Amino acid sequence: LHHAERAFADDVGATGPVLLALELLPALPAAERVITGYLQQPTAEVAVRLAYVRALGAAQRYVDAIAQLQIVTRSKPELAAPWLSLGALQLELRQPRDAERSLQRFLAVRAASPGAAGASPDDDDDDDSSRGSDDGGQTQAWLMLAQAAEQLGDTKAANAWLDKIDNPQRALEVQTRRAMLLARQGKLREARLLVQQVPERRPEEARAKLLAESQVLREVKRWNEAHAVLVAASE
């Protein structure tokens, strides 16, 4: 940290000191001074700011991460990925209207310039960034728009977003979201069947289905039934 601070003092526009500070940040909070000092420079690189967003997300500092992403989306609105990340974090903070706007903007930018699309650079609540890269984040955006509609109590809109997804690799994820919608309507049997009927190709998918079924039950506070699913699975 001492060397990073000295290097930053010598050249406030250099990326090396701030990248070192980002590596030190989890263990040494004082390293953040170097990062924020660098990001105040008008020439600060977007990639470095997004790396800071990832660090903030990992620390669950979502409000701070959103503030940094808003700087990026104002200065570089043509970049798709920051809009996707912004929507994800707004959902985490239960700001569905803001999330809808961000995600719709992501889809518009992606459609206008497919080369600008990319996976979300944050690694927040569901670690969906690694799974969004298969189609440039489009499926992930639709899933999150369904979640935003869900938070707003609009079941019809949520299902409409889910209907757009035709990706076998995301089948369990889609059906789990549908199951949650059904469970909240009191249709618990149908919800559980929806998850149970997702095809299994590998043993880990069978485990994922059991965890998803438990998650649906927890979502509607059916703790005993969720516990029973996991006990049976463990046995």
TORLODO-111845 format. One record per atom (N, C-alpha, C): x, y, z; residue in three letters. Coordinates in pm, whole numbers, plus 50000, padded with zeros to 5 digits. Each point is the difference from the previous one (the first is absolute). Layout:
TORLODO-111845
XYZala;...
END
This chain:
TORLODO-111845
500844988050000leu;499165012050000leu;500885012550000leu;501064999850076his;500925011350004his;500555002949860his;500414989649928his;500535001749866his;498915005049903his;498784994950015ala;498905004549915ala;499735014850022ala;500025004250126glu;499755014150032glu;501105008949944glu;501254995650010arg;501115007849946arg;499925001049848arg;499664988849936ala;499895000049854ala;498865008949954ala;498894999750073phe;498865008649966phe;500375014650017phe;500755003250105ala;500445013850022ala;500905004849886ala;500814990849946asp;500895003549889asp;499245002249870asp;498934992349980asp;499245001049875asp;498554996250027asp;499155010150021val;498604997450038val;499194993849886val;500545000549877gly;499284994449887gly;500414985949965gly;500974994450071ala;500474986549969ala;499034989550054ala;499784989549921thr;499064989550044thr;500664989750092thr;501304998349991gly;500684989950081gly;499725001250149gly;500185011950059pro;499755001250144pro;498564996750039pro;499045004149916val;498614997550037val;499644985249986val;500604993249900leu;499764985649987leu;500584992350118leu;501165004350047leu;500574993950120leu;499105002850121leu;499515012350009ala;499115003550111ala;498734991549999ala;499484997149881leu;498814991549990leu;500284986050052leu;501204994949973glu;500384986850052glu;500105000250153glu;500445011250054leu;500195001250144leu;498705003050075leu;499005005149926leu;498825005750064leu;499294990950100leu;499774987349970pro;499254992250099pro;500674999650137pro;501334999350001ala;500714998950128ala;500395013550058ala;500195009949914leu;500475013250046leu;499055010949950leu;498995003650080pro;499045010349957pro;500665013249963pro;501165002950059ala;500695012649970ala;500405001149853ala;500094988549932ala;500365000049857ala;498965007249916ala;498805001650053glu;498935006549923glu;500335014549968glu;500855006250080arg;500395014049974arg;500675001349864arg;500844990249968val;500685000349870val;498984998549888val;499054990950019ile;499004997249896ile;499135012249975ile;499455005650106thr;499105011449982thr;500765012349950thr;501265001250041gly;500825011049950gly;500204999049849gly;500294987949953tyr;500184997949857tyr;498715002749924tyr;498884995350053leu;498745001149928leu;499485014449993leu;500605008950076gln;499645014249989gln;500645006649878gln;500974993149939gln;500675005549883gln;499084998949877gln;499935010549918pro;499134999349881pro;500414989349901pro;501254995550008thr;500504989849908thr;499904985950057thr;499344998450112ala;499894986850063ala;499374990049903ala;500584988249991glu;499524989949905glu;498724993350051glu;499084997849908val;498724993650034val;500244986150058val;500954992649944ala;500274986450047ala;500414999850146ala;500765010150042val;500425000850140val;498795003050089val;499135008949955arg;498805003050079arg;499124987650013arg;499884992249893leu;499204987850007leu;500634989550090leu;501334999850005ala;500674991050095ala;499685004250144ala;499915012950023tyr;499625005250132tyr;498554996150030tyr;499145000549899val;498604995850018val;499954985550046val;500834991449938arg;500034985950042arg;500424998650146arg;501005007850039ala;500464999450139ala;498905004750096ala;499305010549962leu;498915005050084leu;498864989850008leu;499714993749888gly;498954989849999gly;500374988350089gly;501264995849994ala;500454988850083ala;499885003350148ala;500165012950032ala;499875004450139ala;498555003650037ala;499084997549907gln;498575003150018gln;499755014950024gln;500885008149942arg;499805014650008arg;499275004449873arg;498754996049990tyr;499265001649876tyr;499705014649967tyr;499735008050100val;499715014249975val;501235006849939val;501174997250054asp;501235005749945asp;500264994749860asp;499744987149978ala;500214994149868ala;499075006549897ala;498755002450038ile;499065006649909ile;500485014049964ile;500525007350099ala;500505013549973ala;501114999849896ala;500894990250009gln;501104998949903gln;499464996049862gln;499034991049996leu;499434996049872leu;499255011449933leu;499385008450079gln;499285011449943gln;500975009949935gln;501205001050057ile;501025008349936ile;500354994449863ile;500154986649993val;500344993549873val;498885001649899val;498754997650043thr;498895000749905thr;499755014249951thr;500385010050080arg;499885013949953arg;501105003449900arg;501214995450031ser;501145003749914ser;500134991149877ser;499554987350011lys;500124990549889lys;498674992649982lys;498945007249964pro;498684993549990pro;499944989549890pro;500975000149910glu;499994990249890glu;500544986450042glu;500534998750122leu;500474987150051leu;498814992450061leu;499814987749956ala;498844992450046ala;500174994350140ala;501164993950026ala;500184992350123ala;499725007950129ala;500435012750010pro;499715007350124pro;498505001650028pro;499195001149894trp;498555001050021trp;499454987150060trp;500534988649955leu;499564987150054leu;500374998850148leu;501225003950032ser;500454999750140ser;499185009350088ser;499715011849946leu;499225009850075leu;498624994550031leu;499364993749901gly;498694994050023gly;500044989250106gly;501064991849997ala;500124989150099ala;500105005650142ala;500805010550017leu;500175005750134leu;498745007350046leu;499305006549907gln;498755006650038gln;498954989750043gln;500014988449935leu;499104989350045leu;500364995450140leu;501314998850025glu;500464995750133glu;499515009650107glu;499925012749969leu;499535010150095leu;498495002249990leu;499334991249924arg;498545000749983arg;499585013749947arg;500625003649888gln;499645012249926gln;499544995749861gln;498854993249990pro;499624993749873pro;499775009749886pro;499485011850027arg;499775009649891arg;501325004549939arg;500955003250087asp;501335003949952asp;500654988449925asp;499844987950054ala;500594988249937ala;499414997949861ala;498705001749987glu;499354998549869glu;500615009749898glu;500185012550041arg;500575009949908arg;501414996249958arg;500804995650096ser;501384996349969ser;500064987949908ser;499174990150027leu;500024987749921leu;499455002349859leu;498985008449991gln;499485003349867gln;501065007649920gln;500755008650069arg;501075007249931arg;501084990249954arg;500334990250084phe;500974989849961phe;499564993049871phe;498734995749995leu;499504992949883leu;500035008949876leu;499685012850017ala;500015009349887ala;501415002149947ala;500975001950092val;501395002049958val;500524987449933val;499674988650058arg;500454987249944arg;499444998149860arg;498725003349980ala;499384998249869ala;500605009649896ala;500335012150046ala;500555009949908ala;501434996949960ala;500744993750093ser;501414997049973ser;500374987150071ser;499764988449934pro;500264987150066pro;501414998750055pro;500965006549938gly;501384999150048gly;500215006950132gly;499045008750039ala;500125007050128ala;499474991850115ala;499324988949969ala;499414991850106ala;501074992050070ala;499704996150121gly;500954991950075gly;499394995450128gly;500654991050064ala;499514995150129ala;500165010850103ala;499154999150102ser;500045009850107ser;501344999850071ser;500625011950023pro;501285000050067pro;499934999450151pro;498794999350055asp;499944998850145asp;499814985550037asp;500214997050126asp;499764986350046asp;499155000650124asp;498755005649987asp;499165002050114asp;499214987650030asp;498725002150051asp;499304989950076asp;499984986149943asp;499704998349865asp;499854986649947asp;501194995649918asp;501025007849994asp;501174996949918asp;499594996249859asp;499075007849945asp;499484996849870asp;500925004449888asp;500985007950030ser;500835005449894ser;500664989149919ser;500424989250067ser;500704989549929ser;499074992249909ser;498685000650029arg;499074992449921arg;499375008549891arg;500225013250004gly;499365008749903gly;500765001149871gly;501214994249993ser;500855002349885ser;499624991449880ser;499094990150020asp;499694991149889asp;499325007449886asp;499225010250027asp;499325007449894asp;500175015050020asp;501145003850052gly;500265014250020gly;499185006350110gly;499424992150088gly;499265005450114gly;498515001649975gly;499534997049879gln;498585002149970gln;499094991650088gln;500324987150014thr;499184991350084thr;499995004950144thr;501185004250047gln;500085004850137gln;499145012550019gln;500005008749901ala;499185012150008ala;498524996450007ala;499574990449918trp;498604995950003trp;499634994150136trp;500904991750055leu;499744994450133leu;499865010950106leu;500875009949992met;499945010750099met;498805009049979met;499585002049874leu;498785007749975leu;498794992550056leu;500014986949990ala;498944992050062ala;500005001950151ala;501185000450058gln;500125002050144gln;499525013850041gln;500325010149917ala;499525013750029ala;498485000449996ala;499414993849898ala;498544999649991ala;499414992850120ala;500684989450043glu;499574992650119glu;499995009050123glu;501075007850017gln;500085009150114gln;498895010549996gln;499555003349879leu;498935009949984leu;498614993550008leu;499984986850017gly;498734993050012gly;499304997749867gly;500725000949890asp;499414998449867asp;500354986049947asp;499204990350038thr;500264986149962thr;499944998049849thr;499065006649936lys;499844998649854lys;501265004649927lys;500525011650039ala;501235005249937ala;501184990950029ala;500074994850122ala;501114991150035ala;499994987649911ala;498834994049981asn;499914988249914asn;500305003449854asn;499625012049958ala;500275004249861ala;501505000849975ala;500775005050097trp;501465000449984trp;500574985949998trp;499494991350087leu;500504986250003leu;499684992649871leu;498875003449937asp;499614993649875asp;501005002749888asp;500775010750011lys;500975003449896lys;501214990650001lys;500214993150110ile;501234992350017ile;499824985949944ile;500834996849902asp;500014986649942asp;501444994950002asp;500444996650119asn;501394996150021asn;500024987950093asn;500234988049946pro;499974987950084pro;500955000650119pro;501115007149985gln;500965001050110gln;499445008050117gln;499005008149975arg;499415008250107arg;498634995150041arg;499624987849957ala;498654995050025ala;499654999950148ala;500924995250084leu;499704999250143leu;499805013950059leu;500845009349959glu;499905013650050glu;498655006249964glu;499594997949874val;498725005549953val;498854993650075val;500024986750012gln;498904993150066gln;499955003150150gln;501155002550059thr;500015003950141thr;499325013450020thr;500245009349909arg;499345013150010arg;498494998549979arg;499634991549903arg;498564997549979arg;499394993650125arg;500744990750059ala;499514993250119ala;499795009750116ala;500885009550013met;499855010050106met;498735008349979met;499735003349874leu;498785007549970leu;498774991950040leu;500014987049966leu;498874991350036leu;499874998550151leu;501144998250067ala;499984998150145ala;499405012050071ala;500315011949951arg;499455012250062arg;498505001349976arg;499514992949899gln;498554999849976gln;499324988750076gln;500784993050082gly;499444989050077gly;499974986849927gly;500544999349879lys;500004987749919lys;501304992450024lys;500144995250123leu;501284994250040leu;500274986549932leu;498964992049984arg;500194986949935arg;500485001849856arg;499335009149927glu;500405002549862glu;501425005749993glu;500335008450098ala;501345006050003ala;501074989450017ala;499784990950091arg;501004989550026arg;500134990749879arg;498874996649937leu;500034991349883leu;500795006449885leu;499855013149987leu;500685007249893leu;501514998250011leu;500525000750123val;501434998150022val;500384985349985val;499184991250056gln;500324985749998gln;500054994349858gln;499245006149908gln;499894994649865gln;501085005249904gln;500885008750047val;501105004649915val;500924988249971val;500344997449874pro;500844988449967pro;501375000850068pro;500534988250033glu;501334999150061glu;500944992949903glu;501135006449973arg;501004993749912arg;501234995550077arg;500255006450113arg;501184996650080arg;499624999650148arg;500764992650082pro;499674999150144pro;499905013650067pro;500875009449961glu;499965013250064glu;498705007449970glu;499364996649887glu;498725006349969glu;498894994750090glu;500104987450039ala;499044994450096ala;500135007350135ala;501235002550041arg;500225007450125arg;499465014349990arg;500255006149884ala;499535013849980ala;498485000850007ala;499334989949946lys;498524999850006lys;499504999250144lys;500654991750081leu;499594998850140leu;500225013150075leu;501115006549973leu;500265012950063leu;498995010549954leu;499644999449871ala;499025009549947ala;498634997950064ala;499624987450014glu;498714997050063glu;499985005150144glu;501094997950071ser;500105005150136ser;499935015250003ser;500645006349902gln;500005014749993gln;498585005349980gln;499244993549912val;498615004249975val;499194999050129val;500194989150075leu;499274998250125leu;500395010350105leu;501295003150005arg;500465010350095arg;499435013649965arg;499885002449871glu;499515013049953glu;498615003050056glu;499184989650020val;498655002150054val;499914995150144val;501184999350064lys;500084997250144lys;499454986250040lys;500124990449909arg;499614986350033arg;501274992850047arg;500445004250119trp;501304995550050trp;500094984950019trp;498944994150059asn;500044985750028asn;500114991749871asn;499255004249898glu;500044992649873glu;501355001849931glu;500565012050009ala;501335002449942ala;501024991350070ala;499894999150131his;500914991750080his;499864985349961his;498774995649981ala;499754986049964ala;500624996549865ala;499945009249904val;500614997849868val;501514997750016val;500635008450080leu;501454999150015leu;500414987750081leu;499214996550101val;500294987950078val;499904987649912val;498934999249922ala;499824988549910ala;501144999349898ala;500405011549949ala;501085000449901ala;501314995350064ala;500265004450121ser;501234996250069ser;500044984950026ser;498844994450035glu;499944985650026glu;500184991849873glu;
END
